[in-house]
Amino acid sequence: MKIYFAGPLFTPYVRQFISAHAQILREHGIDPFVPHEAVQPAVTPDIVDRLLKQGLLHPQDLTEQSAAPSAALRGRFADDLVTELVRRGALTRAQVGLPPLTPATIFAKDCEGLSSANAVVALLDGTQVDDGTACEIGIFYGLLRQDRRKKGIAGWMTDFRGTRRADRGWGINLFVLGVIEECGQIFASFEGVLKQLKTWKRELEEAA
Amino acid sequence: MTLKVYCAGPLFTPYERDFMSKCGQVLREAGIKAFVPHESPKPKVPNDPRSAAKRVFDNDLAAIAESNAMLAVLNGPEVDDGTACEIGVFWALKQSDPSKKGIVALQQDWRTQEPPGEGKGLNAFVLGCVLQAGLLCHSLEEAAQQLAFWQAELQATKASTA
């Protein structure tokens, strides 16, 4: 079963949180599409060498990383470092030799992930549901209406402003809540999310 | 045939509702049928077992399903989550409904504009979705013009198939 992992992925800690839980899903035989991992550039050692030669990357940037015990690990650290520098705007995608990232390319890539997903996990934290996440919830629901392989949406709320209102609509927009409850539900724990996904996975396997 | 437009936007304060009603009014003056969620009468059903969310969902989803276009007001520090979700639903239904012409987004908020605006820009996924199915406008007049164009297109198609 494939799932699309939606959430506000704009800070390192939210990305880490989402990536760590995506890893747990993989350990349970569920295949997650994680948007920030999907657009992560493949930074090869050649690219790192070129950036060093051009003076766009400095040897001291890599000091910590070069202490890694294997070439593969060093490669991965450099990869993460370059990705982070691009996110911060310290390096441009063109300098790294990556294709441009535009609203059109981001939408196309993530939409592909949504189209092939059997379910969505949506992290709903924040003062409102993140607008990108809300849009993805809407798209998935619209596609689900005509696709029996799409099982539903598992909302996940860790934000205490929401969880303490769990019995009164979780403090989120009524239309968004209505869409989620039409094809799923909101959970305050990841265990709840995982249990729901396993049920859907079993249903898919039984239907196959 | 009249173009039916679903007007999506934040409608949580009196002045937001006034603005959404104004959008609906401008479209109606151009001969377009506008659905503005907060204006729609909510039928009173005695002992309605549905939750508040389910009532809003039923009401708004039916209107999105039968609309030919969407006017999405993106004003706010980010796109309102309800609006963003409605944009997504409209986009997905449009994929299998040729009577859906597209999405016109209206953005006037300083906080989501690139410099000299002071914001971080619009969410790239939402913007990508809007641009894939329509366009971004910065004035109501411009948005109304595009919707009037789709209305004319729709009428031309109807005339040629009649």
Interface residues (C-beta under 8 A of the other chain):
Chain A: L101 T102 P103 A104 T105 I106 F107 A108 D110 C111 Q128 V129 D130 D131 G132 T133 A134 C135 E136 I137 G138 I139 F140 Y141 G142 L143 R145 Q146 G169 I172 N173 L174 F175 V176 L177 G178 V179 E181 E182
Chain B: S51 A52 A53 K54 V56 F57 D58 D60 L61 E78 V79 D80 D81 G82 T83 A84 C85 E86 I87 G88 V89 F90 W91 A92 L93 Q95 S96 L122 N123 A124 F125 V126 L127 G128 C129 L131 Q132
